[in-house]
Amino acid sequence: MTFAYKPTGAGDYEAVGSGTEMANRENFFEAGGFFDKGAFEDAKLWVGKRFYNRTDIHINDYYYWENSGAGAGIEEIKLGPAKTAIAYLQGGGNDKASTVEQTKRVSLRAYDIPTNENGKLEGEYVTIRQAANGGPNRDGSMYMLQHVQSGFLGGYNKVALVGGTNIPDQTWAMGIVPTWAAGVTGPSTSTDPRGTLLRLHESFAFDLKGTDWSGMLSASTGRISGDAANYDFWNIGVRPQYNFSANKSIAIELSHTEGSNATAGADRPKLDKLTIAPQLTLSGGFWARPVLRAFVTYAKWNDAATANGIANGTFGTATSGTQVGFQAEAWW
């Protein structure tokens, strides 16, 4: 069971129900050992609501594939040297009176497929049915193919191809809101723009042995073709980290993002960002947690980014800005 808590950040005393939020993110049961030796001997059955096969680009805090929700499934089925999993998940409205559309998804996944030394392939195919209120159901599908190369320059290299057809909600499909849940909050008419989606993601984590350098590089590009218009984006970022000692380091992040403009013929929105963050940790390396950071971020963008709501509204109509702050990060 996993809960989330979101305070307003308005004061030192924040009572639950006064603008704060509590959320039940996971609540599921998993068990195995029901089957004899063979393909199903290590298989596990699960029922409930869970994070299902989430995969991300760490420095972007971006899940480009997240098939989470409430449902049931079986995983860890042996398929030669690889494994397979089958799952049914759903989200959205629970009754006909609900104003939120409901999606029903069936997932077939194959993973831990050996390809080369220290390399593995994973693929997932998902059929989607979105129940539209007052209109016909809309059927679509999405797929993900991913290769992970471990032990590469002390880290890993991960490249993923994500695609789909007849996606009801363009914003969700583009991964701007990288959750399956966003796909059930769009318009409910049968004339929604539907199209094809293709995204390519690369993330490379490194830890250069014999030096004090580690970090990550990421790059993404994507395009969606809809009934009304076509949209595309690309971004690239790098976060090198230098450890002065096992406990003291500095991280530097530089990135560029740009994409299509909602207004035909207008300039493409563009955003550049530079962050410098001195850090304190209990051990060395890029993945050391917990970590305490101070940071200063300078960002610059064009008028098209402001007009399209891409740049942070904190700076109004300006085309550049600086933020300074502190951050603590931990995981377990």
Secondary structure, DSSP 8 states (H G I E B T S, - for coil): -EEEEE---S-S---TTTT-EEEEEEEEEEEE--S-SSTTTT-EEEEEEE--S-EEEGGGTEEEE---EEEEEEEEEEETTEEEEEEEEEES-SSTT-SS-EEEEEEEEEEEEEEETTEEEEEEEEEEEEE-TTS--EEEEEEEEEEEEEEETTEEEEEEEEEEES-S-HHHHHTSS-SGGGGGSS--STT----EEEEEEEEEEEE-TTSSEEEEEEEEEEEEE-SS-EEEEEEEEEEEEEESSSSEEEEEEEEEEEE--SSTTS---EEEEEEEEEEEESS-STT--SEEEEEEEEEEE-HHHHHTT-S-GGGTT-SEEEEEEEEEE---
